[in-house]
Amino acid sequence: MRASRFFISTLKEAPSDAEIVSHQLMMRAGMIKRLGSGIYTYMPMGLKVIRKVEAIVREEMNKAGAIELLMPLVQPAELWQETGRWDKMGPELLRVKDRHGRDFAIQPTSEEVITDVVRSEIKSYRQIPLNFYHIQTKFRDERRPRFGLMRGREFTMKDAYSFDRDVAGMQKSYKIMFDAYTQIFTRFGLKFRAVAADNGAIGGTGSHEFHVIASTGEDALVYCPTSDYAANMEAAEAVASGTRAAAGAALTKTSTPKAAKCEDVAKLLGIDLKQTLKTIALTAEEDDGSKKYFMLLLRGDHELNEIKASKVPGLAKNRFSTEAEILEVYGCKPGYLGPIGTKAPVTVVADRTVALMSDFVTGANEVDFHYTGANWGRDMAEPAIVADLRNVVEGDASPDGKGVLAIERGIEVGHVFQLGTAYSESMQATFLDENQKPAPLQMGCYGIGITRILGAAIEQNFDDKGIIWPTSLAPFQLVLCPMGMDRSELVKAETEKLYNEALAAGIDVILDDRGQRPGAMFADWELIGVPHRVVIGERGLKEGNLEYQGRRDTEATAVPVAEALAFIKGKLAQ
Amino acid sequence: MRASRFFISTLKEAPSDAEIVSHQLMMRAGMIKRLGSGIYTYMPMGLKVIRKVEAIVREEMNKAGAIELLMPLVQPAELWQETGRWDKMGPELLRVKDRHGRDFAIQPTSEEVITDVVRSEIKSYRQIPLNFYHIQTKFRDERRPRFGLMRGREFTMKDAYSFDRDVAGMQKSYKIMFDAYTQIFTRFGLKFRAVAADNGAIGGTGSHEFHVIASTGEDALVYCPTSDYAANMEAAEAVASGTRAAAGAALTKTSTPKAAKCEDVAKLLGIDLKQTLKTIALTAEEDDGSKKYFMLLLRGDHELNEIKASKVPGLAKNRFSTEAEILEVYGCKPGYLGPIGTKAPVTVVADRTVALMSDFVTGANEVDFHYTGANWGRDMAEPAIVADLRNVVEGDASPDGKGVLAIERGIEVGHVFQLGTAYSESMQATFLDENQKPAPLQMGCYGIGITRILGAAIEQNFDDKGIIWPTSLAPFQLVLCPMGMDRSELVKAETEKLYNEALAAGIDVILDDRGQRPGAMFADWELIGVPHRVVIGERGLKEGNLEYQGRRDTEATAVPVAEALAFIKGKLAQ
């Protein structure tokens, strides 16, 4: 490609609504252009990257035996009503009426349509397993779209759906997709991590998220550096190590004026925060209006994990108790609650770590007073429920017993789900087995946020000059920057020669023939993030050399003209 | 591709709502699947064809210097309001409100968005000419979607938009696109014709349609076999040849009871239909409610062209006169009207052919009476207006004077427009010229109905067995049909060998390893329309032969195994 035949439009300053670096750099590099809130035109430079992402995804999906089709954007409401998602999805689902007043959804995902396709196409066990995918525009009417392509409303997603006869088959299909995703993200050249995830609203029996590692990532990823264990924060299990020490101190009521927080109590008493107990009062309201009260206990330095809490029996639907409820049930204002003397209707739920504590400090259910030297069994009943209630922290024991946990930040770019029969049962997607007996199809679904990859790749790879694309995703692998091509026949000739050789070698090369000054030209390509650059100048040529510089290099390397192509090929292969 | 790893689903019968052959065959071949009215899932077999269409379009657009980007599907109403199309488009434009109640359009085309992109990107004459295109899903809420992909609601279109500094530049860009389209349809391997078209509602100064020739086509294409002249029926000029003969007969009022139509009059009087005059009474109503009356005259065997009529001064907005208006203005019921004695407020508009007639027969403005021997100038005033009012017919003189016209049927698959400044003026898309003077950009727009190509290609290429794809568009170029691959080691070995050789040669080959009976296997591939087939059977192999059969061939050809690949390559190159 010649730059004069392409469209390059860079900006010195990012628009003020671009809050994060990937959004800023994509706007400045002319990769995207805002059309409306969370809606972007993919400009030629950005589209080139999207196509590279798509090509790698498509190749690996095909290799893994998935079959590409294309499902419509505008989908009849009837199908979404069959699964109940027409009502469940809320305002994120963009709804539209056609000229006849019929309801349609603009697809945010395609479980319903693929299940509809498959229920009419698959009759027999002989036709499965099958895995269909498409790469298609999606729309999710986010409440607060932001961060450019990271949380847009219109975006491109690859979504795949597998159909199997039984759970073992589904798990096999799932494993094939997991491996394909690993291959895809490896080919992208990005540092990534697959973590076990909570299945959440989509239902089903198992799932993993694929995250691009970036310090700016929204999600905390938990992993064990000495084993395979990895999970997101919602799903990472916090295990309690060791056993409870015997009581060593006497229970003592202590004045702790104005110290309602664990941090304040520890400071006041000159003790470790780890010796304090954090008390969280929750109310679970039943459909009939009746209420149940739960006192959750965490170690002072730990944080509540709401997903885990909601899995405690009776807490599926919970909220923080109001101050009025707390006064009524505990006879004390919040800040000084504790398990000592707590009785029905309150159920005490202790985190696993808390259940192993002894000689701890806890609220006295009296304003401005705490107990020190508190012990389970001796000073109060053992907790009614012991459960994993907290977020893990660095240094926790790994649940697989093979080391201690570390935490890093990531950006979710892929998700694989074992759906089971959630959709096939509600939509009657069945097949006949060997005995002509119908059974629901076992499904899996597998998504990759194609356009989101761009944002995530940049969050992981940038510097103060701009983007640093991995070679596999770069809009162009190589840029040729001739110095004064219009003035020097020698520069022109060598540039054209190298350009044609690179094209013939299948290198995705751009020749900057715009006639810009060197400074502006280099700044553009550093901003755009082309990973390999060759400068062709008369002075160098007279010594027989070109100048190569990788995007992360701090200095250029002189390369003999005759060896240039081989040198570049070597760099591209790294 | 191995058929066992692909998804093949054929039907013996087409669904009853498939009215035309391409729709029937695409459904039967498992290429598309109906999701809703005018909305289809592109199944794997159909998507493969779409991708081939897209690839050819993309290559030729890039070669022609157009630059690909991707504009959003969901577009803010504000832009459509700027050009007035938000109101003008009617219910064909699918409108949607987001969660905040803001209005959006699901794009049926992207003039507004590209003009918005360009008005902020293009500042100077130095940045143009530019031509941007995208290949994107479109939605048009057709009143009566039908014919499968031929008139769907959701479809894929390639739309390109050129931006130039002046009319000469725009015409140059237009010519480049015209030539690219010619190259694209040539590469498709389809018989096609480019015809001059009326610009219609989109505005602008010139346009051509590209039609795939098919006897089932909805449009009549007019062309001159001995010259370059070609136009669609709306735009084809009807010229009147020769001069008016002198009056030879006397004007005679003749009783023509119950003969209100030209055909009946000619039959009754025993004369040629070409001697009669067809009278059409039109009313043009002004915005202030005032009415003007026009009597249009055509030769009895000719048909009114409403587009041409609407271009007659005063007839921009017209309708057929009501019977009450006719009685009031002409003093006679319809069926017996004629120009003799007609006076204000009626304006007589004669078709060019009519203006040259003499001794003709026309209504006497009296029920059951006509005049014979009528002549202009002698029996009535010369017509107030002479204009081209009619559709051309086979045998008419070509407007370029280089032969006579022929007519064939076509399916519109592409359209190129000179838009001029219609959009750039309403949206203030200007550039600064050498003198820093702003001027509106001169635009062109260029569309190809990607998914419609499939339907049109089939309408042109099918037989009673199924589709006959041109090699360039076929889902697979070559199918290998082994006979008893699971029983014969020889068949298996030779099949695998040829399959791998074909793959290595870059041939898009499918190996039918499904283990079907030969009859069912052949029927599937004939229905799907793969253009080249090789049968590998044990009996043939023992004689050293494979069997080749082209989709249009009536018999198979024995080909020595050693020559098979070269033979196939030769066929593919034809």
Interface residues (C-beta under 8 A of the other chain):
Chain A: R5 F6 F7 S9 K33 L35 G36 I39 Y40 T41 Y42 M43 P44 L47 I50 G65 I67 E68 L69 L70 M71 P72 L73 V74 Q75 P76 P91 E92 L94 R95 V96 D98 R99 F104 I106 V113 D116 V117 S120 E121 L130 F132 T137 F139 D141 R143 R153 E154
Chain B: R5 F6 F7 S9 K33 L35 G36 I39 Y40 T41 Y42 M43 P44 L47 I50 G65 I67 E68 L69 L70 M71 P72 L73 V74 Q75 P76 P91 E92 L94 R95 V96 D98 R99 F104 I106 V113 D116 V117 S120 E121 L130 F132 T137 F139 D141 R143 R153 E154
